[in-house]
Amino acid sequence: MNDYPKVAIILLTWNNIIEALHCLNLLYELDYPNFEVIIVDNNSQKNPEPILINRFPNIRFFRLENNLGYTGGNNFGLRYAERNGFQYSWLLNCDVIVKFDTLTNLVMNVSSNPKIGLASPIIYDNPMSRQLTHCGTIFNFSRGYEIQVKNLVNSISIQKTPFCTGCLWGTALFINMELIHSVGYLDDMFFAYYEDYDFSIRASKAGFRNVVVPTAVVYHEPKVFKNTPAYYFFYMLRNRVILWKKHGKINLNFLILFCYEVTGLIYYFQQRNQNENSKAVVDAVFYLIKAKHGRWDERSNVPITISRFVNNNLAFWRYTTAILRRILILIHPKKERLIFSPSIIFADRL
């Protein structure tokens, strides 16, 4: 065991015990011999501890009194790992499918270079289609957009570029604990979404490298837009602006793109009478105006006049979105593949 660095695998649970059980089954088939699974439950409606401990008595289980989000829950696990001398931590979504050699390949790659702070496996959608969904993300703060890298050749080249270009997802984020000692934990102002990009940028600024490990693979099905919960749209919109303010600047390009996202989402949701999702978008704007961070209080209400305008002006949202899209196409060179925030997966349907 002394030849294998000690790894903390941190699983965050929140009303998803079936996924957690499936993930744990796969984790205990890993060929890596020196890891401990740490379950942090974000105050699920039903405490999953009895079921999980009964099936997997070797796990370390913690139940939080409140839902602290992706950031707070994982930070709890990272603090435990730091106190107990783990050399690496692996933040893992419960709904991923892990290959038996993934952890071994991550450890071998990261341990070969002490300046690697963060690593991610290649993420495919599922074992059948093997459609690549993540091997890095580029941020262009000067022009106000982000691009998901879609092939391994570009991913390798991105890892040689300056900071704030190559960022990693939190789906299966492998962390050198030396990075925690240097830059601290995930930023709780995000609560969920974009905290992984922020963490990647902070790591690069501190002189660490973010790498994608081609020999390490996990599978993670992307969200289905029609089944996406309202909070996803709130956090994706609000936190994208928070990230830009923190590491870049809110320029005209970014403002136009953000307005396009807001109007486009409202138009899409109002066409389908999805008022809860529309409310999430409007709330995100109001949170930004009020500079509010952390968890979304879904009980918050915007002024009734705003709600009525949002829900009764479909033509306005349609034409405004179309105009903003034309502007975006004009200001971005054709050689740049314009890919918007993940919340705008409907863009080409407008």
N, C-alpha and C positions, 0 to 999 in steps of 0.2 A: 504493500500500500504506500510505503514511503516514496516509491518511484512515481506515484500518480498524484498530481496536485488535487487538493480537496475542493470539490465543487458543490455549491448550494444551488439546487434547482428550485426556483421559487414559482409556485403556482398560485394565482390569485383566483379565488372562487367568489361567485355572486349569483346565487340562484341557478347554478349550472352543474349540479351534482353528477348527472349522467355523463356529461363531457369530461368532468374531472376523473371519474372512474375509468373511462376509456383511456384517457391520457396516462393515468397511473399504470395501467396494465402495460402500456408500451414502454414507459420509463423503466420499469423493472425487468425489461428485456434488453436494455442497453448493454453493450459489451464493455462499457467503462466501469471500473470496479470501485471507484472512490467518490461517491456522491451521497448527499442527503437531500431528501425532498422536504421542502418547507411549504406547507399550505397556509395561506393567509386568507381567511374568509372575511369578505367585506360586508358583514352583517346581513347574510342571506335571510330570507323570510323564515326558512326552516333550517335549524342548525345541522350542517352535514357531518359534524364530527363523529357521531356514533357509527354511521355507515362507513365513513372513510377509514376510521381507525380499526373497525372490525375487519375490513377487507385488507388493509395495508397497515399493520401495527407498527411498522418502522418509520412512518412519516412523522414529522414534527408539525403539529397543528396549532394555529392561533386564530382566535375569533375576535374580530374588532367590534367595539360597541357601536360604531357608526360606519357608514360607507364612506371611506376616504378616497375613493376613486382609484384609477390605475396608479397614479403617482403615490398617494399616501399608503396604499396597500403594499405596493412593491418596496417602497422606502422602509416600511416596517420589516419586511423580509431582509432587505439589504443591511439594515442595522444589526439584525440578528447574525447575519453572515459575517459582518465585520467584527462583532464582539467575540465570535467563536472561531476566528482564525481561518476562515475559508479564503483560498487564494483567488477563486473565481466564483461568480454567480451567473446563473442562466435564468433570465426572466422568460417564462414560457406561457403562452396562451393555452388554456385548457382544451381548446378546440383544434389543436394542431395534431397532425400525424407525424410521429418522429421515427426516422429510420434507426435501426439498432446501432449503427456506427457513427451517428451524427455527433454525439458528444465527444467521442474519441477524436474525431477529425477536428472539431473546434479547439479542443485542448492542445492537440499537437501543433496546430497552426499558431495559436496565440502564445503558447509558451516558448515558441522559437524566437520571439521578438518582444522584449519587455516594453517597447514603446507602442505596442498595439493595445489600445484602451477598450475598444468595442469591436465585436465581430458578429456577423450574422450568417446563418446558413443561406443557401439558395432556397427561395420559397416558391414552390409550385402549387397549383390549385388543388390537384388530387393525383393519386398514383396512376390513374387511367389515362387522362389526357396530358398530364405533365405540362400544362401551360404555365410558363414562367410568369409569376406575379410580382416578385421583388428580387432585385440584386443591386439595390442602391437607388438613391434619389439625388438629383442635382437641384441645388438652389441657386438662382440668379437674382441676387438682391438688387442689383442695379436696374434690371428690367422688370422685376416684380412678378416672377413666375417660378414654378417648380416643374420638374420633369422626372417621371419615373423611368429609370433605366430598364430597358427591355431585352438586353442580350449581354452575355458574359464578356464579350470582347470590350464593349464600352464600359462595363463595370470595372474591369481591370485597369483601363486607362484612367477612369475617374479617381481611382485610389491614389493616383500620382499627382492629382491636381491640388491647388491650395485649399485651405479650410473653407467651410461653409458651402461646399459643393457636394461632396460625398457624404450622405447621411443614411442611417439605417433605421429600419422599422423595429418597433418594440415587440413584434409577434414572437420572436425567438432570440432575444438580444443577449449575447454573451458578454460579460463584463469582467475585465481585469480589476480586481479590488484595489489595486494601486491607483486607478482612476478615481475611485470614490475618495481615497485619501487626498487626492489633488484638487478635485472640483466639487466634491460634495455629492448630494443625492439628486434625484429627479425633482424638478421644480413644481411645487404644489399649486402654483397659480394656474397651471393648465388643467389639473384634475384628471383629465383624460384626453388623449389625442394631441399630437404635435409635441408632446413632452419628449418623445424619442428623438425627434429632429433637433430640438433644443439641446438635449444631452449630447448628441453627436457633434454639434457645433462647438459646444463648450469643451468637449474632449479635444477637438482639433486645435482650438485656440490655446489649450494647455500643452500642446506639443505631442499629443498622442495620435495614433493612426486609427482610422475606422476601416475595417476590411470586410469583404465578403469572401467566405471560404467556399470555393467551388465544389470541394469534396464532401461538404456537409449539406444535407438536404432535409427539409421538412415540407409537409403539405398543409395548406391552409386555404379553404374555400373562401373566395371573396364574398363580400356582402351582396345580397340580392336587394336591389334598390327598393322594390315594392314592400319588402319586409323590414326595412331599416327603421329602427326606433327613432322617435323625434329628437332625442337627446344627441344622437350622432350629428345631426345637421347643426344643432346649436354649438356644440363644441368644435366641430370642424371649422365653422365660420369664425367664431370668436377667437379661437386659439391661433388660427392662421395670422390674424392681425397682431395678436400678442407676440408671436414669434417674430414677425417682421419689425415691430417696434423695438424689440429687444436686440436684434442682431443686424438689422438693416435700416431702411428708412421708408416711410410711407410716401412714395412718389406718385406722380400722375398715373403711370402705367398700372401700379398696384391698385390705386383707387378705382380706376375704370374697371379693372378685372373684378375687384371685390363687389362693386355695384352690379356688375353683370351676374355674378353668382347670386346675389341677393334677389334681384328682380327675376332671374331665370328660375330659381327655386320656387319663389312665390307663385309665378305663373304656372309652373308645373303642378304644384300642389293644389292651387285653386281650380285648375281644370278638373281635378279628381276629387274635389271636396275634402281634401285632407287638411282641415283647419288646424289640427294639432301640430302638424309639421310646419305650416305657415307661421304659427305662433312661435315655434322654436326659432325660426329664422329672424323674425322681428325681435324676439327677446335677445338674440345674439347681438343685434345692432344696438339695442338699448343698454345692454351690459357694457358694450364698448364705449358708448357715450358716457356712461357713468363710471368707467374704469373699474368695473367689478370683476374680480377673478374668482377662481375656485369653482365650487359646485353650483350647478344651475338649480335655482329654486323654481320648479315648474308651476308653483302657485302664483308667481309674480304676474301681474297684469299690466299690459301697456294701456295707455288712455283709450277709452271706448271709441273716440273718434278715429284713432289710428286703426283699431281693429276693424271698424266698419269700412274704412277705406280699403284696407287690405282684402277684405272678403267680398267687396262689391265692385271691383274695378278690374275685371279680367282683361279687358282690352288695353288698359294702361300698362299692365305688366307685360302683355304680349309685345306691344310696339316698343316699349322702352328696352326690353331685352333684345329685340331685333336690332335696334339702333346701336346699342352698346356692343353687340357682337360684330357689327360692321366696323365700328371704330377699332376694336381689338385686332381684327384681321388686317386693317390698314397700317397700324402702328407696329406690328410684328413682322419682320422680314419673312419671306416665304421659306427661306432655308431653315427657319426655326419651326420645329413641330410644336405647335401651341397646345399644351396639355394643362388643363385647369386643375384646381383642387379636386380631390377624390369625390367631393360632394356633387360635382358637376358631370356625372357620368351620363346624363341625359342630353348633353349640349348638342350633339349632332342630330338629335331628333327634332329640334325646334325648327 
